[in-house]
């Protein structure tokens, strides 16, 4: 459909697609480089220090609603989106153990923190693994209701 010189598509148009004949051929001119996956220092929830100290920080980068439903006692909470703006709140001299729900967000934060000089570690399995290991959880006024979903 064309309106005012612009073409709009409904998504139901028929397309012949791309065939093998349309793909460029590699005749030894292009070199495909191997992809390397960066190493992210990782620690199991069972190997974490039992209590955060001046030398360690447990940084929880989950969203506010996730934090409110349950978190590790003594953890520092900074949602992933706020980490760069609130970087001064994290002790650069401490070992920083970063946790999220299952691990995806914490890997990103660990890569970022280590790139700017922190000594940061990804907590494998996140708060789901924390809860699964039977480690303590707390939330708001009723610690007994803490649960990781």
Secondary structure, 3 states (H helix, E strand, C coil): CEECCEECCCCCCCCCCCCHHHCCCCCCCCCCCCCCCCCCCEEEHHHCCCCCCCCEEEEECCCHHHHHHCECCCCEECCHHHCCCCHHHCCCCCEEEEECCCCHHHHHHHHHHHHCCCEEEEEECHHHHHHHCCCCCECCCCHHHCCCC
